C-alpha cells in the first residue's frame, strides 16, 4: 500500500475512491487526523492530511512521529510527501513541480527520532540520500508518462516556521546550497528512514522566496492560493500515474 501525506494545498485526494477512514492511536500520541483508505486505479492507497483536515496544525506542531508510525503500522510500503515550497533558484517558478533529492535541516526542538529514552540504545541511520532512490525514479517516470514537466533534483531547506523567512535568511540558504525552502520536510524523512519505509517528496513551488523576483518586497498569500489550486491538479495526476504504473505498491 502506498501512503500519501498531503500538505498545504492538498488536504484530500480527489481521485481516491474512498473505502473507509481510521483514527489510530500511537505510542507517540495522535496523528494529524484520521487516515483515509481507498483505491486509485484499483490499487490500495492511504492518505493523511499533515496539517489536519481543517488545516489547523502549524508545521512546528505537527506530530511527525505519530503520523509516520501510524502509516507504518497500517502497512505502508512507501510514502509520498506532498508540500508547497518557496523557490530560491530563479529557474524554479511558481507552479513548477519539483522532486527534491537532498535536504538541509534547519529545524529545532521537534521530536525527530524513535530511538530515545533510557530503554533505547544509541541508533544511527544512514541519511546520505534522504529520499528513496527507487521511489524518486518512479515519480520521475510517472511524470514523464503523464506529460508533466518536473525538476528532477533540488536541495530542500527545512526551516522551523510558522513564519516565512527573511530575505537575509534566504540569501544564507542559497549560500548553503539550497534550491527550495519549506517547513515540513524534516523530521518526516528521517523518521521514515528509521522505520525503513521508502520515502520521497513532491514539492510544488507556491512562490518565490523572500527577496526574490516578485517576492522582493513581500509575499502575496492570495497569489499563493491561486498557484496551489492549479498545481495540485498536476500532483494528483502524477500520483495516479505512479500508482497505476508502479510495482512498488503491495497489498
C-alpha positions as CSV (number, residue, x, y, z in Angstrom):
1,X,0.0,0.0,0.0
2,X,1.3,3.4,-0.9
3,X,0.7,6.3,1.5
4,X,0.4,9.9,0.6
5,X,0.9,12.7,3.1
6,X,-0.7,15.9,1.9
7,X,0.4,19.4,2.9
8,X,-0.7,22.9,2.2
9,X,-3.0,22.9,-0.9
10,X,-3.6,19.1,-0.7
11,X,-5.9,18.3,2.2
12,X,-7.6,15.5,0.2
13,X,-7.1,13.3,-2.8
14,X,-10.0,13.9,-5.1
15,X,-9.1,10.9,-7.3
16,X,-9.1,8.5,-4.3
17,X,-12.0,6.0,-4.3
18,X,-12.5,6.1,-0.5
19,X,-13.5,2.9,1.3
20,X,-13.1,4.0,5.0
21,X,-11.3,6.2,7.5
22,X,-9.5,5.1,10.6
23,X,-8.4,7.0,13.7
24,X,-5.3,5.4,15.1
25,X,-3.7,5.8,18.5
26,X,0.1,5.5,18.6
27,X,2.8,5.3,21.4
28,X,3.7,8.8,20.3
29,X,0.3,10.4,20.6
30,X,-2.3,11.1,18.0
31,X,-1.6,11.6,14.2
32,X,-2.8,14.8,12.5
33,X,-6.1,13.2,11.7
34,X,-7.9,10.1,10.6
35,X,-6.2,8.1,7.8
36,X,-8.3,7.8,4.7
37,X,-8.1,4.5,2.9
38,X,-9.2,3.7,-0.7
39,X,-8.0,2.9,-4.2
40,X,-6.6,4.7,-7.1
41,X,-6.5,2.7,-10.4
42,X,-7.7,-0.3,-8.4
43,X,-4.6,-0.2,-6.1
44,X,-4.7,0.5,-2.3
45,X,-3.7,4.0,-1.2
46,X,-3.8,5.7,2.2
47,X,-4.0,9.4,2.6
48,X,-3.2,11.6,5.7
49,X,-3.5,15.4,5.8
50,X,-0.3,16.6,7.6
51,X,-1.9,19.8,8.9
52,X,-5.2,18.2,9.8
53,X,-8.2,18.1,7.5
54,X,-9.1,21.7,8.6
55,X,-5.5,22.8,8.1
56,X,-5.2,23.7,11.8
57,X,-1.8,22.3,12.8
58,X,1.2,24.6,12.1
59,X,4.4,23.0,10.8
60,X,6.3,23.1,14.1
61,X,3.4,21.4,16.0
62,X,2.8,18.5,13.6
63,X,3.2,15.2,15.4
64,X,5.5,13.7,12.8
65,X,6.4,10.7,14.8
66,X,2.7,9.7,15.2
67,X,2.0,10.3,11.5
68,X,4.8,8.1,10.2
69,X,4.3,5.4,12.8
70,X,0.6,5.2,12.1
71,X,1.2,4.8,8.3
72,X,3.9,2.1,9.0
73,X,1.6,0.3,11.4
74,X,-1.1,0.1,8.8
75,X,1.2,-1.4,6.3
76,X,2.5,1.4,4.1
77,X,5.4,0.2,1.9
78,X,6.1,3.6,0.6
79,X,5.3,7.2,1.5
80,X,4.9,10.2,-0.9
81,X,5.1,13.5,0.8
82,X,3.4,16.5,-0.9
83,X,4.2,20.0,0.2
84,X,4.4,23.6,-1.0
85,X,7.8,25.3,-1.1
86,X,9.3,28.7,-1.9
87,X,11.8,28.9,-4.7
88,X,15.3,30.2,-4.1
89,X,16.5,29.3,-7.6
90,X,15.5,31.7,-10.4
91,X,14.6,29.0,-12.8
92,X,12.1,27.3,-10.5
93,X,8.9,29.4,-10.9
94,X,5.6,29.4,-9.1
95,X,3.6,26.4,-10.2
96,X,6.6,24.2,-11.0
97,X,6.7,20.7,-9.6
98,X,10.0,19.6,-8.1
99,X,11.2,16.1,-7.0
100,X,13.9,17.0,-4.4
101,X,17.0,14.8,-3.9
102,X,18.6,16.3,-0.8
103,X,17.7,18.0,2.4
104,X,19.4,20.6,4.7
105,X,17.7,20.6,8.1
106,X,17.3,24.0,10.0
107,X,14.5,22.9,12.3
108,X,14.9,22.7,16.0
109,X,13.0,21.3,19.0
110,X,11.0,18.8,17.1
111,X,10.7,15.1,18.1
112,X,13.0,13.7,15.4
113,X,13.7,10.1,16.4
114,X,12.0,6.9,17.7
115,X,15.3,5.9,19.4
116,X,15.3,7.9,22.6
117,X,14.7,7.2,26.3
118,X,16.5,5.2,28.9
119,X,15.4,1.8,27.4
120,X,16.8,2.6,23.9
121,X,20.3,2.0,22.7
122,X,22.0,4.7,20.6
123,X,20.9,4.1,17.0
124,X,22.2,5.8,13.9
125,X,20.7,5.7,10.3
126,X,22.5,6.3,7.0
127,X,21.0,9.5,5.6
128,X,23.4,10.1,2.8
129,X,20.5,10.0,0.4
130,X,17.5,11.2,2.4
131,X,14.9,10.2,-0.3
132,X,14.5,6.7,-1.5
133,X,16.2,6.4,-4.9
134,X,13.7,3.9,-6.4
135,X,10.6,5.8,-5.3
136,X,12.1,9.0,-6.8
137,X,12.7,7.2,-10.1
138,X,9.1,6.0,-10.1
139,X,7.9,9.5,-9.6
140,X,10.0,10.9,-12.4
141,X,8.9,8.0,-14.7
142,X,5.3,8.7,-13.9
143,X,5.7,12.4,-14.6
144,X,7.2,11.7,-18.0
145,X,4.4,9.2,-18.8
146,X,1.8,11.8,-17.8
147,X,3.5,14.6,-19.7
148,X,4.0,16.7,-16.5
149,X,7.2,18.8,-16.5
150,X,9.1,18.4,-13.3
151,X,12.5,19.4,-12.0
152,X,14.4,16.2,-11.3
153,X,16.5,17.4,-8.5
154,X,16.7,20.2,-5.8
155,X,18.1,20.7,-2.4
156,X,15.2,21.2,0.1
157,X,15.9,23.5,3.1
158,X,13.6,22.6,6.0
159,X,13.0,25.7,8.2
160,X,11.2,25.9,11.6
161,X,8.2,28.1,10.7
162,X,5.5,29.0,11.0
163,X,6.7,32.4,9.9
164,X,8.2,32.8,6.5
165,X,11.9,33.6,6.2
166,X,13.6,37.0,5.9
167,X,15.4,38.0,2.7
168,X,18.7,37.6,4.5
169,X,17.9,34.1,5.6
170,X,17.1,33.1,2.1
171,X,20.4,34.5,1.0
172,X,22.0,32.3,3.6
173,X,20.1,29.2,2.5
174,X,21.3,29.9,-1.1
175,X,24.9,30.1,0.1
176,X,24.4,26.8,1.8
177,X,23.3,25.2,-1.5
178,X,19.5,25.1,-1.0
179,X,17.2,25.5,-4.0
180,X,13.8,25.5,-2.4
181,X,12.5,26.1,1.2
182,X,9.7,24.5,3.2
183,X,8.8,23.8,6.8
184,X,7.7,20.1,6.9
185,X,10.4,18.0,5.2
186,X,12.1,17.2,8.5
187,X,11.9,15.2,10.6
188,X,9.4,13.4,8.4
189,X,12.1,11.9,6.1
190,X,14.4,10.8,8.9
191,X,11.5,9.1,10.8
192,X,10.5,7.2,7.7
193,X,14.1,6.0,7.3
194,X,14.2,4.8,10.9
195,X,11.2,2.6,10.2
196,X,12.7,1.5,6.8
197,X,9.8,2.9,4.8
198,X,10.8,4.2,1.3
199,X,10.0,7.9,1.3
200,X,10.1,10.6,-1.5
201,X,8.7,14.0,-1.9
202,X,6.8,16.1,-4.4
203,X,7.4,19.8,-3.9
204,X,5.1,22.4,-5.5
205,X,6.6,25.9,-5.9
206,X,4.0,28.2,-4.4
207,X,6.0,31.4,-4.6
208,X,9.5,32.9,-4.9
209,X,11.2,33.0,-1.5
210,X,11.6,36.3,0.3
211,X,13.6,38.9,-1.5
212,X,13.4,37.1,-4.9
213,X,11.7,38.1,-8.1
214,X,8.1,39.2,-7.4
215,X,8.6,38.5,-3.7
216,X,11.4,41.1,-3.5
217,X,9.3,43.5,-1.4
218,X,6.9,40.9,0.2
219,X,5.0,37.7,-0.4
220,X,1.4,37.6,-1.6
221,X,-0.6,34.9,0.2
222,X,-3.5,35.4,-2.1
223,X,-1.3,34.6,-5.1
224,X,0.0,31.5,-3.4
225,X,-3.5,30.1,-3.0
226,X,-4.2,30.5,-6.7
227,X,-0.9,28.8,-7.7
228,X,-1.6,25.8,-5.4
229,X,-5.1,25.4,-6.6
230,X,-3.9,24.8,-10.2
231,X,-0.7,23.0,-9.5
232,X,-2.2,20.4,-7.1
233,X,-4.2,19.1,-10.0
234,X,-0.9,18.1,-11.7
235,X,0.2,16.4,-8.4
236,X,-3.0,14.3,-8.3
237,X,-2.4,13.3,-11.9
238,X,1.2,12.4,-11.1
239,X,0.2,10.2,-8.1
240,X,-2.5,8.5,-10.2
241,X,0.0,7.7,-12.9
242,X,2.6,6.4,-10.4
243,X,0.1,4.2,-8.7
244,X,-1.1,2.8,-12.0
245,X,2.3,2.2,-13.4
246,X,4.4,1.2,-10.3
247,X,5.3,-2.1,-8.9
248,X,6.2,-0.5,-5.6
249,X,2.9,-0.9,-4.0
250,X,1.9,-4.0,-2.1
251,X,-1.4,-5.0,-0.6
